[in-house]
Amino acid sequence: MRSDGWRAEPQLRKIADHGSKGKTPFYRSERVMDWMNIHGDYVQGYKDRKISYTVLSKTESKAKGLAIIFPGQGYTAQAPLLYYSTGIYLNQNYDVLQVNYQYNDPFYREFGFEEIAEAIRTDVGAVIDHALQNASYDDYALIGKSIGTIALGFEVQRELFRNAKVIWFTPLLGRDFVWNAMMRSKQRGLCFIGDNDSCYIEERFQQLRENPKLTLRLIPGVNHGLEYETDLFPSLDVLKQVMKEVEAF
């Protein structure tokens, strides 16, 4: 046994699911760690693309809630903002659902915005429905980064999430759908964006102040990753401050 609590070779279970008659079986995987269960699965999404997801659970008893992670186009759930957000919610005894879509795949290259939005709506909805078919939670947190804020725009309309906390990392303010969703959102929200981000539009950002449910954080000089272009340690300071606010939210 390693002293950090992880087994050297975590147990891996493959669980056959034959689904509907005549369909090829697929498999779900579960890694069982000393301190965390990690469950992987997938659903059929838009145009029958396989959309994978991961559920992480740190508690043996009933979780306090569920945090759902909607990554960016190339900014995965393992990238800093989402990786540390995952850790924060696990430490608060939430389960975490990471939706692992891959919209930078060549399959989506010719999609316009409307079709990408429809793919996101379909894929994310299918993952959430599948992940929650045998589970229920009292509290929810929704966390989206960049293109993942399109997913937030759809999911804040879902009745299940009417009381969810919502974190908007670098939202696509130039997209009417995202901006309107933020303006109309009735959930308590926290938004982070930098003024060196191509998605930052000052007029639209200032108008978001009309929604009293939104707490807005504009970080001078940082880009779409909430980082400075060449300054590593100041970027780490920004990450640290952002994570402190996420933890307190």
Order of alpha helices (4+ residues) and beta strands (2+ residues): beta-beta-beta-beta-beta-alpha-beta-alpha-beta-alpha-beta-alpha-beta-alpha-beta-alpha
